[in-house]
Amino acid sequence: MNLVLIIFLATALMASAAILAILISRLRRQRAVMETILSATGSESPEEAAGSLARLTDREVVAGIVSTRLKQLLATYPKPVLLLDESAAIIDLSRKAETELEQPRRKRGLLESLGSHDLDEAVRRAMDRLEPQELTVRLHAHGRRPYAASIFPFRNSDRRECVVFLEDVSTPMKFGELRSQFAATVSHELRTPLAGIRVLVESLRDQEMPKEEAVRFLTKIEAETARLRQLIEEILFLSRLESGAAESIRGETVLRPLADQILKDKEQLIGKFEVKVENMVPDGLSLPLNERMATTVLSNLIDNAIKYSGRGSRVEISAGEEGNRVEFMVRDDGIGIDAEHLPHIFERFYRVDRSRSRRLGGTGLGLSIVKHIVESAGGEVQAISREGFGTEMTVTLPASGIMEP
């Protein structure tokens, strides 16, 4: 029994010694911290030293919180972000940077990772001057793409680091290029009738011109003026549609009486081109468009079929419902459209036969307007054609009761 008691007491003493050793170790570490604070701040009272220690502890807590939030930011931020050290090596990067860019790696140099000398130089310049930098660079991201880079340098203790925010600007640049092309095309389209009018007016200055010739020239001026007015009105209308400034597209318009009215308005055109047109739209079917927009869509499609299908052609207008969709077609058995041109007919100012289109008064904007109205209402428009076998234009729209907000 005495032996058991001796063993128990020995074990307790060893455990106590171990606990005491741990406590002594902790005290030594705290003393080292206190000595560090005192040596850094000069002679302080114990109270002042304790306050410094508390502030040091607060900074460590804050640093931990900042580190956690930085990791969350890099994981969720929807654009590529890079955190770089003073040698322009990648310390950390966002998940978007890892998935979108092709070669970024932690602990790898920026130039080696992204291959952009311009970006590398801008980063080094930013950290050297501690001044933000902005530039546009091309980086490998599923092909060579332009990125707007914003570089923000900062001090981290005695080191310099920086954060680089990247934004893919290929889409805005593409839209900018399209706007420039559109402006150039509009200028060209406006210059053409104006040039014709100018030549005709200069010719009319000839006082010896026969009266019959002068009347013919005035008729041409009237036609060019009408075409110019139509072109300007369609450009403005398309611009309002694209900017959202036009009136609401949606509504409800009964289709058959609308088609009858359009055909009545185009009787002279139908007779001129010797085209037979048949309205096969059933009674009571409605389009989820207001009357103006429905008229614009249907009138443009019928007008194209009459003018460009060829003399003696037959044009059919039909419609129906399938599920939750309304569908109407304008079909002709005329000359058709060559496969080369078919993918482009909904582009602005595109003409299959430019000279014929201009002669017939076309602006090249009709089908583009149709496409924009239909797609804005949640539908789609398709063209099926084969040269020599006619063309079919099909518009599909959601039924009025299920239009999306």
C-alpha positions as MATLAB code, in Angstrom:
seq = 'MNLVLIIFLATALMASAAILAILISRLRRQRAVMETILSATGSESPEEAAGSLARLTDREVVAGIVSTRLKQLLATYPKPVLLLDESAAIIDLSRKAETELEQPRRKRGLLESLGSHDLDEAVRRAMDRLEPQELTVRLHAHGRRPYAASIFPFRNSDRRECVVFLEDVSTPMKFGELRSQFAATVSHELRTPLAGIRVLVESLRDQEMPKEEAVRFLTKIEAETARLRQLIEEILFLSRLESGAAESIRGETVLRPLADQILKDKEQLIGKFEVKVENMVPDGLSLPLNERMATTVLSNLIDNAIKYSGRGSRVEISAGEEGNRVEFMVRDDGIGIDAEHLPHIFERFYRVDRSRSRRLGGTGLGLSIVKHIVESAGGEVQAISREGFGTEMTVTLPASGIMEP';
ca = [
       0.000    0.000    0.000;
       2.876    2.297    0.845;
       4.397    1.499   -2.539;
       1.198    2.534   -4.346;
       1.082    5.826   -2.409;
       4.709    6.559   -3.275;
       4.033    5.930   -6.979;
       0.962    8.182   -6.892;
       2.844   11.016   -5.199;
       5.724   10.711   -7.689;
       3.319   10.894  -10.633;
       1.596   13.988   -9.179;
       4.942   15.700   -8.652;
       5.979   15.010  -12.257;
       2.674   16.402  -13.585;
       3.036   19.493  -11.413;
       6.587   19.984  -12.689;
       5.385   19.773  -16.306;
       2.610   22.330  -15.694;
       5.077   24.611  -13.942;
       7.474   24.339  -16.889;
       4.679   25.345  -19.290;
       3.741   28.330  -17.142;
       7.380   29.419  -16.891;
       7.710   29.165  -20.699;
       4.629   31.351  -21.207;
       5.882   33.905  -18.708;
       9.238   34.041  -20.505;
       7.489   34.681  -23.845;
       5.362   37.433  -22.347;
       8.486   38.919  -20.739;
      10.220   38.849  -24.131;
       7.271   40.672  -25.687;
       7.318   43.252  -22.903;
      11.072   43.740  -23.305;
      10.575   44.179  -27.056;
       7.919   46.819  -26.496;
      10.027   48.596  -23.900;
      13.108   48.563  -26.099;
      11.090   49.857  -29.066;
       9.317   52.661  -27.233;
      11.927   53.695  -24.665;
      11.518   53.461  -20.898;
       7.863   52.951  -20.019;
       5.999   52.297  -16.864;
       4.476   48.819  -16.403;
       1.057   50.388  -17.085;
       2.265   51.943  -20.361;
       3.953   48.692  -21.352;
       0.713   46.804  -20.686;
      -1.174   49.276  -22.895;
       1.356   48.767  -25.694;
       0.946   45.021  -25.350;
      -2.849   45.384  -25.591;
      -2.516   47.494  -28.753;
      -0.158   44.913  -30.232;
      -2.746   42.215  -29.509;
      -5.484   44.370  -31.135;
      -3.372   44.792  -34.249;
      -2.899   41.034  -34.488;
      -6.670   40.512  -34.195;
      -7.351   43.166  -36.857;
      -4.715   41.656  -39.125;
      -6.408   38.285  -38.795;
      -9.805   39.780  -39.675;
      -8.349   41.648  -42.671;
      -6.625   38.486  -43.871;
      -9.885   36.524  -43.648;
     -11.827   39.195  -45.500;
      -9.143   39.458  -48.178;
      -9.438   35.726  -48.792;
     -13.226   36.063  -49.060;
     -12.850   38.963  -51.476;
     -10.443   37.057  -53.687;
     -12.760   34.053  -53.678;
     -15.918   35.960  -54.619;
     -14.851   39.096  -56.541;
     -16.285   38.752  -60.092;
     -13.216   40.149  -61.882;
      -9.537   39.165  -61.994;
      -7.484   40.594  -59.095;
      -3.759   40.113  -58.411;
      -1.832   40.891  -55.204;
       1.862   41.460  -55.972;
       4.991   41.880  -53.852;
       7.761   44.431  -54.407;
       9.483   42.153  -56.947;
       6.227   41.960  -58.965;
       5.679   38.319  -58.022;
       2.138   37.101  -57.391;
       1.391   36.755  -53.657;
      -2.250   35.887  -54.168;
      -4.976   36.160  -56.804;
      -8.732   35.974  -57.111;
     -10.544   32.842  -58.191;
     -11.712   34.722  -61.311;
      -8.091   35.430  -62.242;
      -7.284   31.731  -61.919;
     -10.178   30.643  -64.152;
     -10.147   33.445  -66.725;
      -6.461   34.147  -67.301;
      -4.317   31.397  -68.779;
      -1.018   31.364  -66.863;
      -1.169   33.126  -63.455;
       0.511   31.261  -60.593;
       1.274   32.208  -57.006;
       4.973   32.967  -56.292;
       5.568   33.387  -60.031;
       6.638   36.703  -61.532;
       3.964   38.843  -63.217;
       5.848   39.032  -66.516;
       6.408   35.275  -66.552;
       2.751   34.641  -65.729;
       0.958   37.050  -68.056;
       3.635   37.901  -70.611;
       2.849   41.634  -70.694;
       5.883   43.925  -70.538;
       3.579   46.974  -70.406;
       1.752   45.696  -67.318;
       4.996   44.638  -65.616;
       6.564   48.065  -66.196;
       3.416   49.855  -64.965;
       3.378   47.753  -61.777;
       7.039   48.490  -61.031;
       6.499   52.187  -61.778;
       3.478   52.291  -59.445;
       5.383   50.692  -56.543;
       8.481   52.817  -57.147;
       6.468   56.059  -57.051;
       3.673   54.800  -54.779;
       1.233   56.240  -57.320;
      -1.737   54.435  -58.918;
      -1.429   53.560  -62.599;
      -4.029   52.766  -65.254;
      -3.537   51.284  -68.716;
      -5.059   48.909  -71.257;
      -3.160   45.712  -72.036;
      -3.787   42.570  -74.056;
      -3.619   39.330  -72.098;
      -4.148   35.670  -72.906;
      -7.658   34.755  -71.748;
      -9.351   32.319  -74.132;
      -7.568   34.163  -76.900;
      -5.855   37.547  -76.855;
      -8.215   40.020  -75.161;
      -7.944   43.676  -74.064;
      -8.066   44.399  -70.324;
      -8.245   47.694  -68.436;
      -5.704   47.431  -65.598;
      -5.951   49.574  -62.431;
      -2.864   49.347  -60.197;
      -2.934   50.506  -56.549;
       0.418   50.411  -54.669;
       0.761   50.574  -50.855;
       3.259   50.053  -48.034;
       3.135   46.898  -45.931;
       5.539   47.524  -43.004;
       8.889   48.098  -44.703;
       7.789   46.452  -47.977;
       5.917   47.745  -51.003;
       3.080   45.772  -52.544;
       0.240   46.473  -54.959;
      -3.164   45.254  -56.027;
      -4.014   44.967  -59.737;
      -7.677   45.003  -60.806;
      -8.350   43.753  -64.348;
     -11.509   44.241  -66.399;
     -12.229   42.658  -69.768;
     -13.082   45.541  -72.119;
     -13.372   43.566  -75.344;
     -17.194   43.968  -75.437;
     -17.221   47.765  -74.892;
     -14.458   48.088  -77.492;
     -16.495   45.977  -79.898;
     -19.540   48.192  -79.348;
     -17.354   51.238  -79.885;
     -16.127   49.841  -83.167;
     -19.713   49.081  -84.200;
     -20.777   52.634  -83.356;
     -17.936   54.006  -85.448;
     -18.857   51.735  -88.343;
     -22.516   52.712  -88.009;
     -21.662   56.422  -88.017;
     -19.494   55.986  -91.119;
     -22.210   53.975  -92.878;
     -24.904   56.526  -92.007;
     -22.710   59.305  -93.346;
     -22.241   57.393  -96.590;
     -25.954   56.593  -96.889;
     -26.877   60.248  -96.349;
     -24.260   61.544  -98.746;
     -25.538   59.410 -101.629;
     -29.023   60.982 -101.988;
     -27.634   64.413 -101.157;
     -25.039   64.101 -103.904;
     -27.774   63.076 -106.357;
     -29.942   66.031 -105.381;
     -27.005   68.401 -105.739;
     -26.217   67.190 -109.284;
     -29.868   67.501 -110.299;
     -30.150   71.018 -108.853;
     -26.988   72.120 -110.663;
     -28.414   70.722 -113.892;
     -31.652   72.671 -113.386;
     -29.675   75.916 -113.367;
     -29.314   75.533 -117.127;
     -31.953   77.966 -118.354;
     -31.954   76.359 -121.804;
     -33.006   72.951 -120.443;
     -36.231   71.729 -122.079;
     -39.293   71.826 -119.838;
     -39.862   68.070 -120.098;
     -36.280   67.421 -118.940;
     -36.654   69.853 -116.053;
     -39.865   68.116 -114.935;
     -38.073   64.749 -115.038;
     -35.217   66.127 -112.943;
     -37.650   67.607 -110.415;
     -39.377   64.227 -110.149;
     -35.997   62.622 -109.367;
     -35.281   65.286 -106.744;
     -38.648   64.563 -105.145;
     -37.885   60.831 -105.082;
     -34.408   61.362 -103.598;
     -35.837   63.740 -100.990;
     -38.487   61.182 -100.015;
     -35.823   58.479  -99.744;
     -33.648   60.779  -97.619;
     -36.579   61.539  -95.305;
     -37.376   57.829  -94.977;
     -33.751   57.029  -94.216;
     -33.529   59.678  -91.481;
     -36.833   58.576  -89.925;
     -35.727   54.926  -89.848;
     -32.320   55.789  -88.384;
     -33.989   57.809  -85.624;
     -36.577   55.082  -85.009;
     -33.891   52.384  -84.743;
     -31.859   54.616  -82.431;
     -34.869   55.093  -80.122;
     -35.473   51.338  -80.097;
     -31.865   50.553  -79.189;
     -31.701   53.211  -76.470;
     -35.029   52.187  -74.963;
     -36.431   55.671  -75.534;
     -39.185   54.445  -77.865;
     -42.692   53.849  -76.558;
     -43.505   50.454  -75.103;
     -43.210   47.698  -77.685;
     -45.698   45.334  -76.083;
     -49.433   45.340  -76.392;
     -51.989   43.267  -78.254;
     -52.917   43.646  -81.928;
     -55.341   41.432  -83.859;
     -53.356   40.190  -86.838;
     -55.790   39.510  -89.698;
     -57.416   42.986  -89.972;
     -53.943   44.545  -89.660;
     -52.670   42.428  -92.575;
     -55.786   43.355  -94.622;
     -55.161   47.056  -94.028;
     -51.475   46.815  -94.977;
     -52.337   44.991  -98.210;
     -54.947   47.636  -99.008;
     -52.346   50.392  -98.488;
     -49.955   48.533 -100.813;
     -52.395   47.831 -103.630;
     -50.528   50.140 -106.012;
     -47.186   48.515 -105.171;
     -48.685   45.032 -105.602;
     -50.036   46.021 -109.039;
     -46.725   47.581 -110.060;
     -44.788   44.377 -109.383;
     -47.603   42.091 -110.619;
     -47.462   40.040 -107.426;
     -50.361   38.005 -106.078;
     -50.739   38.272 -102.311;
     -52.986   36.044 -100.182;
     -53.880   36.710  -96.553;
     -54.268   33.314  -94.855;
     -54.164   34.555  -91.243;
     -56.982   33.047  -89.123;
     -59.503   35.311  -87.396;
     -58.980   36.228  -83.753;
     -55.206   35.639  -83.583;
     -53.316   38.433  -81.802;
     -49.695   39.511  -81.698;
     -48.177   40.593  -78.349;
     -47.111   43.942  -79.877;
     -48.754   47.335  -79.847;
     -50.346   48.426  -83.108;
     -47.485   50.621  -84.304;
     -44.827   47.973  -83.703;
     -46.962   45.192  -85.195;
     -47.614   47.357  -88.256;
     -43.892   48.125  -88.633;
     -42.923   44.441  -88.473;
     -45.607   43.106  -90.802;
     -45.388   45.999  -93.263;
     -41.618   45.619  -93.668;
     -41.854   41.873  -94.282;
     -44.710   42.218  -96.793;
     -42.975   45.139  -98.523;
     -39.776   43.109  -98.977;
     -41.689   40.117 -100.349;
     -43.533   42.270 -102.891;
     -40.468   44.201 -104.093;
     -37.791   41.530 -104.135;
     -39.520   38.224 -104.945;
     -39.767   39.064 -108.652;
     -42.597   39.820 -111.036;
     -45.420   37.324 -111.085;
     -44.505   35.827 -107.716;
     -47.018   34.622 -105.170;
     -46.859   35.866 -101.570;
     -48.650   34.179  -98.644;
     -49.210   35.598  -95.174;
     -50.068   32.934  -92.594;
     -50.057   32.556  -88.826;
     -50.831   30.143  -86.031;
     -50.271   29.228  -82.388;
     -48.037   26.488  -81.069;
     -47.977   25.930  -77.343;
     -47.330   29.296  -75.712;
     -45.991   30.896  -78.876;
     -47.550   32.891  -81.708;
     -45.987   32.431  -85.123;
     -46.599   34.210  -88.402;
     -44.924   33.785  -91.770;
     -44.522   35.813  -94.945;
     -43.625   33.376  -97.706;
     -42.983   33.898 -101.438;
     -42.076   31.607 -104.332;
     -39.801   34.156 -105.999;
     -36.125   34.443 -106.847;
     -34.881   33.667 -103.321;
     -31.687   34.774 -101.594;
     -28.235   33.369 -102.246;
     -26.722   31.427  -99.321;
     -23.814   33.900  -99.230;
     -26.138   36.774  -98.308;
     -28.685   35.010  -96.091;
     -26.744   35.288  -92.753;
     -26.405   39.078  -93.204;
     -29.867   40.249  -94.269;
     -30.796   41.456  -90.750;
     -27.690   43.639  -90.488;
     -28.124   47.387  -90.729;
     -27.729   48.778  -94.275;
     -27.039   45.340  -95.723;
     -28.460   44.886  -99.223;
     -28.353   41.747 -101.347;
     -28.479   43.853 -104.522;
     -27.453   47.412 -103.683;
     -28.318   48.984 -107.020;
     -31.724   47.302 -107.166;
     -32.484   48.160 -103.552;
     -31.635   51.822 -104.088;
     -33.691   51.863 -107.277;
     -36.681   50.466 -105.396;
     -36.283   52.943 -102.546;
     -34.884   50.562  -99.929;
     -32.821   51.908  -97.021;
     -31.321   48.627  -95.797;
     -32.789   49.180  -92.315;
     -36.200   47.478  -92.576;
     -35.191   43.963  -91.554;
     -32.873   45.300  -88.854;
     -35.814   47.176  -87.328;
     -37.967   44.028  -87.547;
     -35.325   41.977  -85.738;
     -34.904   44.560  -82.986;
     -38.640   44.873  -82.293;
     -39.190   41.117  -82.268;
     -36.221   40.341  -80.008;
     -37.146   43.181  -77.632;
     -40.548   41.491  -77.211;
     -38.868   38.190  -76.332;
     -39.241   36.590  -79.760;
     -37.087   35.669  -82.728;
     -37.146   36.108  -86.482;
     -35.684   33.637  -88.976;
     -35.209   33.574  -92.716;
     -35.181   30.432  -94.847;
     -34.384   30.836  -98.513;
     -32.907   29.097 -101.495;
     -31.957   30.898 -104.659;
     -34.648   30.335 -107.264;
     -37.101   28.730 -104.820;
     -38.400   31.655 -102.770;
     -38.030   32.993  -99.236;
     -39.852   32.409  -95.952;
     -39.662   34.898  -93.076;
     -40.922   33.527  -89.747;
     -41.555   35.601  -86.621;
     -42.148   33.755  -83.327;
     -43.348   35.613  -80.232;
     -44.552   34.614  -76.751;
     -48.352   34.641  -76.495;
     -49.819   37.783  -74.889;
     -50.672   36.021  -71.635;
     -47.102   34.845  -70.971;
     -45.048   37.853  -71.980;
     -42.025   38.239  -69.742;
     -41.804   41.465  -67.705;
];
